[in-house]
Amino acid sequence: MGRQLVEKVQAKKILQRTLSNIKRSTQHCSDVPKGHVAVYVGETYMKRHVIPISYLNHTLFHNVLHFVEEEFGFEHPMGGLTIPCSEDYFSSLISLIRSSS
């Protein structure tokens, strides 16, 4: 029970930092529907994906965000949430989240 609480607090801090970075970014904000967020994914070339905000609250996404924060931090030139992983990995992650919702 205590571990879950700690994980939720850590995830909340990560999401707050992420969302504050996203708010600072004005690029492409007009074409992101309400309730969604733009995410930049890639290892060398960053491709922009628009996903529902609810995905950010999923345990699998929390794990990815936590790993990205530890490995790379959240200061990225794109101004938004940047996940340096392969397109295939991200597509698999989104598929798993969709199927579990």
Secondary structure, 3 states (H helix, E strand, C coil): CHHHHHHHHHHHHHHHHHHHHHHHCCCCHHHCCCCEEEEEECCCCCEEEEEEHHHHHCHHHHHHHHHHHHHHCCCCCCCCEEECCCHHHHHHHHHHHHHHC
